[in-house]
Amino acid sequence: MKIQKIRTLRSTIVSKEHPYMKGVWTPNYDEYNALDLDCKEGIPKDINGVYLRNTENQIHEPIGRYHPFDGDGMIHSVSFNEGKADYRNRFVETEGFKVEQSLNKSAWAGLMERSGISNLPGWGAQGSLKDSSSTDVVVHNGKVLSTFYQCGEGYRLNPISLEQLGRESWVPIEGISAHPKVDLRTGELLFFNYSKHYPYMHYGVVDSSNKLKH
């Protein structure tokens, strides 16, 4: 097994005594590649594909009260091919993630705080939160789509390498909600969003080639 640390992000959190910042909730700031994982029982050669999961990791000292949904999204991937397995993990590099990394501090308050105390305009239906792209992850058209529960921009990654592919081009201005569904028969992606503006909710379909149908 070959283990390579890609980077460690610097945290500015003063204390991790918050119940959602310790134990199983302890934030992870390390990104790794662990290739050709050791497996005592062996991996059947006919298992080929990828297992994905997402987590949330607060990097900077929160503005006000903290909720675990506020943390930046991180994707974990285990890919299987010809009896071998590789592990990788990467933060989802959203626009909000990049801004806070450049500032080295939080710019947006979280879910438990009142609207209006964020330092910058936010995303989604609430209008003041950071799009952390941490809620849901699916694979559509051969790419990861990472989404945010309050309606965000939608971010794409390579499912094997977790290379960042940026914002999804077809996402409406109001964003898309987390938990879009992929029709396994047609390959279409079905999504909805919601906002404070008329008509308040939209429903959309993206075809198997990643083109917005309606």
C-alpha positions in Angstrom: 0.0 0.0 0.0 1.3 3.5 -1.0 0.1 6.4 1.2 0.6 10.0 0.0 -0.5 13.0 1.9 -1.7 15.6 -0.6 -2.1 18.6 1.8 -3.2 19.7 5.2 -5.5 22.7 5.5 -4.7 25.1 8.4 -7.5 25.5 10.9 -8.2 28.8 12.8 -10.7 27.2 15.2 -9.8 28.3 18.8 -11.5 25.5 20.7 -12.8 22.1 19.6 -14.8 21.5 22.8 -18.1 22.0 20.9 -19.9 18.6 21.0 -20.0 18.5 17.2 -16.2 19.2 16.9 -14.9 16.2 18.9 -15.2 12.5 19.0 -16.6 11.1 15.7 -17.3 14.8 14.7 -13.7 15.9 14.9 -12.9 17.9 11.7 -10.5 16.4 9.2 -8.1 18.7 7.4 -5.9 16.1 5.7 -6.3 15.0 2.1 -4.7 11.7 1.1 -4.2 9.2 -1.7 -3.9 5.6 -0.4 -3.3 3.3 -3.3 -3.5 -0.5 -3.6 -5.1 -0.9 -0.2 -4.2 -3.9 1.9 -7.2 -6.3 2.2 -6.8 -9.5 4.3 -9.7 -11.3 2.6 -8.9 -10.1 -0.9 -11.2 -8.3 -3.4 -13.1 -10.1 -6.1 -11.8 -9.1 -9.5 -15.3 -8.7 -10.9 -16.1 -5.8 -8.5 -15.3 -2.7 -10.5 -16.6 0.7 -9.6 -16.5 3.4 -6.9 -17.9 3.9 -3.5 -18.4 7.6 -2.5 -19.4 9.3 0.7 -19.4 12.9 1.9 -18.5 14.6 5.2 -18.5 18.1 6.7 -15.4 19.7 8.2 -15.4 23.1 9.8 -12.1 24.8 8.9 -12.3 28.2 10.4 -13.6 29.7 13.7 -17.4 29.9 13.3 -19.2 33.2 13.2 -21.6 32.8 16.1 -23.3 29.4 16.9 -22.1 26.3 15.1 -24.0 23.5 13.5 -22.3 20.5 11.9 -24.1 21.2 8.6 -22.0 24.4 8.3 -18.7 22.5 7.6 -17.1 22.4 4.2 -17.9 19.4 2.1 -15.3 16.6 1.6 -15.7 13.7 -0.7 -14.2 10.3 0.2 -13.7 7.7 -2.6 -12.8 4.1 -2.7 -12.4 2.8 -6.3 -12.2 -0.9 -7.2 -10.6 -2.3 -10.3 -9.3 -5.8 -11.1 -9.0 -6.9 -7.4 -7.4 -3.7 -6.2 -8.8 -0.7 -4.3 -7.6 2.9 -4.0 -8.7 5.5 -1.5 -8.8 9.3 -1.9 -10.4 12.2 -0.1 -10.7 15.9 -1.2 -12.5 19.0 0.0 -15.1 20.2 -2.5 -13.5 23.5 -3.6 -16.6 25.7 -3.7 -16.5 29.5 -4.3 -17.1 29.9 -0.6 -14.3 27.5 0.3 -11.9 29.5 -1.9 -13.0 32.8 -0.4 -12.5 31.7 3.2 -9.2 30.1 2.3 -8.0 33.4 0.9 -9.2 35.3 3.9 -8.1 32.6 6.4 -11.3 33.0 8.4 -15.0 32.4 8.2 -17.0 34.8 6.0 -20.5 33.3 6.5 -22.4 32.5 9.6 -24.1 29.2 9.8 -27.5 27.5 10.0 -28.2 28.3 13.7 -27.5 32.0 13.4 -29.9 34.7 12.4 -29.9 36.1 8.9 -27.8 39.2 8.3 -24.7 38.6 10.4 -22.6 37.0 7.6 -19.8 39.2 6.3 -20.6 38.5 2.7 -23.8 37.8 0.7 -24.6 34.1 0.7 -26.1 31.4 -1.4 -29.4 29.4 -1.5 -32.9 29.9 -0.3 -31.8 31.6 2.9 -29.6 34.0 1.1 -26.9 34.3 3.8 -25.3 30.8 4.1 -22.1 29.5 2.4 -22.7 26.9 -0.2 -20.6 24.2 1.4 -21.7 21.5 -1.1 -21.7 19.0 1.7 -25.1 17.4 1.8 -25.4 14.9 -1.0 -23.3 13.2 -3.7 -24.4 11.3 -6.8 -22.8 10.2 -10.0 -24.3 11.4 -13.3 -22.9 11.2 -16.8 -19.8 9.6 -15.3 -19.0 12.5 -12.9 -19.6 13.3 -9.3 -22.3 15.9 -8.6 -22.0 17.4 -5.1 -24.9 19.5 -3.8 -26.1 21.7 -0.9 -29.4 21.3 1.0 -30.3 25.1 0.9 -29.9 25.1 -2.9 -26.4 25.8 -4.2 -24.4 25.8 -7.4 -23.6 22.1 -7.8 -20.0 21.0 -8.1 -18.5 18.3 -10.3 -15.5 16.0 -9.6 -13.9 13.1 -11.3 -15.2 10.0 -9.3 -11.9 8.2 -9.4 -9.2 10.9 -9.0 -11.5 13.5 -7.3 -10.1 16.1 -9.6 -12.1 19.3 -9.2 -14.2 20.1 -12.4 -15.9 23.2 -11.1 -19.4 24.4 -11.0 -22.1 22.6 -13.0 -23.0 24.7 -16.1 -26.7 23.9 -16.3 -27.6 24.9 -12.7 -30.4 27.6 -12.6 -29.6 31.0 -11.0 -31.6 29.9 -7.9 -29.3 26.8 -7.6 -30.4 23.2 -7.1 -31.4 21.4 -3.9 -29.5 18.4 -2.6 -30.6 14.9 -3.3 -31.2 15.0 -7.1 -32.1 11.5 -8.4 -30.7 9.6 -11.4 -33.0 7.5 -13.4 -31.0 4.3 -13.9 -33.1 3.4 -17.0 -32.7 6.6 -19.0 -29.6 8.1 -17.3 -31.6 11.4 -16.7 -31.0 13.5 -13.6 -34.1 14.9 -11.9 -33.8 17.9 -9.6 -35.7 20.7 -7.9 -34.9 24.0 -6.2 -36.7 26.6 -4.1 -36.2 30.3 -3.4 -37.9 33.4 -2.0 -38.9 34.6 -5.5 -41.8 33.7 -7.7 -42.5 31.0 -8.8 -40.6 29.8 -5.7 -39.9 26.3 -6.9 -38.6 24.7 -10.1 -38.3 21.2 -11.3 -35.8 20.2 -13.9 -34.5 17.3 -16.0 -30.9 16.9 -17.2 -30.4 14.2 -19.9 -27.8 11.4 -19.9 -25.3 13.6 -21.8 -25.5 16.3 -19.1 -27.6 18.7 -21.1 -30.6 20.5 -19.4 -33.8 19.4 -21.1 -36.3 21.5 -19.1 
